[in-house]
Each structure stands twice: as C-alpha cells, then as structure tokens.
Amino acid sequence: MRAFKLHSGKSGAALTLRVTPRARKTEFAGVLEDGILRVRVAAPPVEGKANAELLSFLAKVLGVRKNRLDIIAGQRGLDKIVSVLDLSADEVQARISAWLAAQAPE
C-alpha cells in the first residue's frame, strides 16, 4: 500500500483526505498518487452530515473522542485536512495502518 501524507504539529497531527460522499458504506478506499488518503462516507454532503460521519469514523479508527478531531480545511469541499489533537503523525499512521490490516480480506 502506498504511504499517505501526515504532518506533525505542535499539538497533534494533520491528515490530508479526499472524501467521497454517498458511498455504500463508510470506509478507507486507498491512497491516491499524491499521498492523500481516500475515504468513502455513506452520508450525503447535506447540512454537514458527511463531515460528521467522517469525524465519527476517524474517531473510531484512531481510538480518540470526536472532540479531538477537527476539519481545519475543506469544510465544504472533497479535499479536507483533519487535525488530530494529542496524537503524533507516527501514532496516527500506526493506528490507520493497523485498522487497514485488520479490515483486509484474508
């Protein structure tokens, strides 16, 4: 699997995502050539529902509370940057990689 982009900040990590709303189910859908992690969400992009579902999904994957996540760029677009407080880029990478490995068909 191609590596995805993470950035470390003073209080956590920033994750670059491309979101596809109205998918069959909410899941990771791979890594684009430029290192952006692709995520499909089942919710429609109406009244913030897709953003809320994205944050819920990431909170579950990363094992953090939703209030530790924030969309800091791309609130209305498909490309987003999500801030993860109190986790380093390495910790985020490890948790997402572990999630992907657990979800992979055997």
Buried (B, 14 or more C-beta within 10 A) or exposed (E): EEEBBBEBEEEBBBBBBBBEBEBEEBBBEBBBEEEBBBBBBBBEBEEBBBBBBBBBBBBEBBEBEEEBBBBEEBEEEEEBBBBBBEBBBEBBBEBBEEBBEEEEEE
